[in-house]
Amino acid sequence: MSDIIKLLPDSVANQIAAGEVIQRPASAVKEMMENSIDAGANSIKLLIKDAGKTLIQVIDDGSGMSETDARMCFERHATSKINNAKDLFSIRSLGFRGEALASIASIAKVELKTRTKNEQIGTELIVEGSAVKSQNPCQCPIGTSISVKNLFYNTPARRNFLKSDNVERSNIFSEFARIALAYPDIELSYYHNDKLIQKLSPGNLKQRIAGIYGNNYIKKLVPIEEETQIVKINGFIGKPEHSKKKRTEQFFFVNNRYIKSPYLYHALLQAYTDLISEGMHPVYFVFLDINPDLIDVNVHPTKSEIKFQDERFIYQIILASAKRALGKHNISPTLDFERETAFDDIIIDKTKEVKPPQIEVNPDFNPFEEKPRPKPGFGKSLKRDISQDKWEKIFPEKREVRSDLISSNINESKQHQLNVEPGQKSESSDKTNGKFFQVQNRYIACPVKSGLMLIDQQRAHERILFEKFLTDKKNNRVTSQTLLFPEQFSLAENDTQLLLEILNEIIELGFDICEFGKNTFVVNAIPVDVPENENIPALIESLLENFNNNQAELKIDIQTNICRSLARKVAIKHGKSLSDIEMNAIVDSLFACQIPNLTPSGKPTLIIIDAEELSGKFK
């Protein structure tokens, strides 16, 4: 049998490594910017064209490379960060494997220009598919400029698996934001298709967060700080009321390296117990400074995971410091901290004599003596057994609602708010007999012929609004209400691009939104179905968040996605007390829908408990 094991050529081996290191344009951005930081750059420019498919260029003013180093940096496992295996356990630099540039050069056309401060002339190197095409001296400033063109030009299958330009742009900006947050003292610029997207000046962490997410974002955060012999923790965590449904804007940095750690996230989430509702996720920017000897960063191809020598100790420190941060800012009880500050404003005059309060006591009072009951106003004596009186306190008198009186009492505003049109025929009256009552301010209960029907008020209203939005938009019956005072709000770069992409569809639903500067918008009008006291900036952010979630999980058109997102946000929430008229209106509108038993996301809006099941509960 002939030998079958062969040594792969370097070009093939580099492409295999590129599959682990360079998965999309954002991966190349990460590796190139990290190299600039390791080179000691004070200013970094990122230039992107066509979401990184045509061009990715990083320009820095770092130390630069000599002519020999410029040639060596494209070889596999060629690095200046480590010298031997022991160095792997004391890594402070972001890069250390020497794979990034070799992997990028194997799947793209790369142009490198670099010069050190000790040289008058720099070096220009052109590499295509791991092959060096030319190397010549050139004029260039101190530092390094790397241009990656036609990414995945020789691996078309991988290029076809790339997402849309908007998704790839979002991934690129996420990598840019992570670098920017980790190094707030470095000046960073981001251009896309020759348009300046973000320019961040050097400053502290708070200024950098405000530069990326807007000045109003700082109001949503509280500082976290703790220092022990093992780890130093600092940064910001979000207030509970600003938690989000998606795990965005969550950043853990270890020695200024961004990591993903479900274990540490669980520790932080425990501090928010009973402060945020189920399914919500807190925002945080947490930095851990730890001795490199106590961690191992060489456990993942993208270096996004870290092994700690004592994870349980780190877990407890994060949990305790997060609770302390929330408690100090009166978000959670402060009894476990240095002192209670609630009584600081009370001034006590210590010169006056303290006198105890005087309380009059009747020594002849008998708590078991039964007092005569007051007589009723119609002149007859009232005789009632004590046990019967107690039972009636526990079980209030039953109320019945006549369905024939409800329709005449619904005013026009309630019809509009709950999607009940005048003259609309109710299909629920034949099934429910018009007798409704609310359970825990969450469900609408109604007796039916087969047993008991329970309707989830929030899900039912979501279905009603969803079909109304679609119908009104289809029939051009959308109406708006103009705001007395226009609302101004700012968004992060990713959310800004998403809003601009779907702005026309949002306007067709009844919004009047226009741009008002960089990443800033003004709302002049909203749909009539949106409550007047609604927080408009929060509504827009939630709408974009729901839209993003639906876009990632479901393949539905933009119009349906926006209607689903808006209906989910505007629908009445659990915990709202409803009047008899409101409950009747919701039931009528629900059974007038095309699909009354399911929400737009496919969850049930109602259940029916039959008589046999009810009887079985009493056996």
Beta strands, then each sheet from edge to edge (+ up, - down):
strand 1: 43-49
strand 2: 55-60
strand 3: 109-115
strand 4: 122-128
strand 5: 131-138
strand 6: 143-149
strand 7: 187-192
strand 8: 195-200
strand 9: 221-227
strand 10: 231-238
strand 11: 250-254
strand 12: 257-259
strand 13: 284-290
strand 14: 295-296
strand 15: 307-308
strand 16: 437-439
strand 17: 443-448
strand 18: 451-456
strand 19: 480-490
strand 20: 512-515
strand 21: 520-527
strand 22: 606-610
sheet 1: 5+ 4- 3+ 6- 2+ 1- 7- 8+
sheet 2: 9+ 10- 13+ 11+ 12-
sheet 3: 14+ 15-
sheet 4: 16+ 17- 18+ 22-
sheet 5: 19+ 21- 20+
end
